[in-house]
Amino acid sequence: MTREEAKHSGIRQFGEVLRGWRNRKSKSQKKMAHSLGVSQSSISDWERGINEPSRAQLVRVLHYLEVDEGLWPILMKAPGGKNRTKR
């Protein structure tokens, strides 16, 4: 994902962005959930916009999907309009 795409990702629902990252990495919800220590239903809920990951979970997701750390400040603010840079 480019810096420009990341800036515009705030416009789209976080779940759509997450699903796109996961699909680009060819990871199943089940495999991702196992690697992150969450349930598959949690991943599904995040992707469907029912729930969002905590800040700690989001950091693990970004590591798992190998998202460039330079994009993190932008992405930490995008999901649901919440500022995830604060603890």
Beta strands, then each sheet from edge to edge (+ up, - down):
end
